[in-house]
């Protein structure tokens, strides 16, 4: 994931080594060293045995644990940082055998999915008891991890960092003839609230018939969303360009007037931390129209950097969008506030410095001032 790549490559006071199941898009994400540990041929059977027969999360085998330990020893690793809580559950045998500090970071979906199952909650508690430090990207995730049984003193806030210099502020002007351009970017999955986006835009489009909406990203909901757009009579004004490069995304951000992200809790418990797409949009000066969900209210102050409504409330979302379009002066104010907040609270340089201090404390080094 891009935010993890940014975090790893910005480290300067420690030397990162990456271990992964597979490597893709090497040209887009150059980094060394990367140690690839492929899934064993019998991985599917082991996973089936754990999930279907024992109804609990699967764990890596003894041979996989030994292989990972050898890599850690050969690279002289002094700390193990596992990205995503659900991955840490699978790696619990390694965490227990690893005799040096370990950190796990939670990002959103890895907190509450499948937690209605007692065996899954028990596995999470065992993992949380085994690691030395737990990092969360929002206060909402902190509360959720405490609810799962983590000791509060073990948890620290580590916000997502974005390279704000790559997303410089740009003041938008209200478009002529109502040609508003709205944007949402991210995976096309339930928690992104895309059906709410389309229903709200249908009402906005009725007020501003020359407005357009771009939904950038790919995912399982594409056909459903295209069908809904047609049913709402807005298909000609909505485009789904699929996955876009960072260069193309920046172009879309700067050519848009309003950014949408009405996240919602999925039926499987999946929720957001603080979406990176919101932070990047804020840095450019795009006002954010989103929901009071997960860590979003920690990044977007309602009425300042954008407007927040309750989840799945497309009528309220449409109303705040239409109201903002009718008040260019307020939009300009929100634009400046969004950019200022992104730079002050989510700059990559500061967040990397904080992460390095966590690392150095755990391995016994002294963080510099």
C-alpha positions, 0 to 999 in steps of 0.5 A: 500500500502506498502509505506504507511504502511512503513510511518505509522509504522516508525512514532515515535513523533506522534501516528497514528490511521488508519481508512480504508474501509477494512483490508487485510493481517493482518499477513503481515502488523501488526498494531494497532489501525485500525478502519474499516468503511465498505461501507454501503449497499446502497453505489453502488446506491449512487455512481451511482447517483453521477457518472452516473446521476450527472457526478461528484465524489461521496461524503460520506453521512451524516451518514458516516461523523458522523461515521468518526467524532465519531472515530476521537473524540474517539481517540482524533485525532488532525490532519487528514491525507488523503492519495490520492487526489481522496479519499479526494474528497470523504471525502469532507463533513468530511473535511468541518465539521472537526474543526482541521487541515487536510492534503492530500497527492498526489501520482500520479494517484490521480492528473489527472484522470478524470480531463478533466471533469469540475465537477471533477476539481471543486470538486478537487478545493473545496477539495484543498481549504478546507485542510490545507496542501497538500503534493506531492511526486515529483515536477512534481506533485506539478506543476500538483496540482497547475494547478488544482487550489491549492495555491502554498504556501499550497504545500510541497514536501514529498518524498517517503521514503524507508528503504535503509538498507533493500536494501544494495548496491551490485556491479554487474558484466557483465554476461558471454556469454551475459546472461543479466537478466532484471527486471521490477516490478509493477502492470501490468497496462497501465502507467507502459509502459510494452508494450514498455518494451517488444518491447525494450527487443525483440531488446535487445534479438536479440543482446543478445539471452541468455538474459532474462526478468522478469516482476513481478506483477499482473494486468489487462494487463497480457494476453495482455502482454503474447500475445505480448511476443509470437508475438515478439518471446520472450515468452520463454525468458520472465517470469511473476511470478505474485505478489512476496513477498518483500523477493522474490523481493529482490532476483530478484533485486540482481540477475538482471543486468538492471532495466526497468520502461518506464512509460507513461501517461495512456489514462485516465490521470493516471501517476506516481509520483516516483515509489517505485520499482525504488527507491528500485532497485536504492538502491541495485545498479541496473542501471535504464532504464526508461522514462522522465515521472512524477517524474522519472527524479527527482530520476534518473539523466539521464546518471548517475543513469540510462538512460531516453528516451521519453515515448513509444519509444521502439527503443530508450529504446532498443538502450540505453540498448544495449549500456549499455550492451556494456560498463560495466565500465559505468554500474558500474558507474551508479550502484554506482550513483543510490545507492548514490542518493537513500540513499541521497534523499529517505531514510525513516528515513529522510523522516519520520522526515520531515513528523513528522515536518509537522504534528507537525507544523499543530497541533501547536507543535514544531518540534525538530532539 
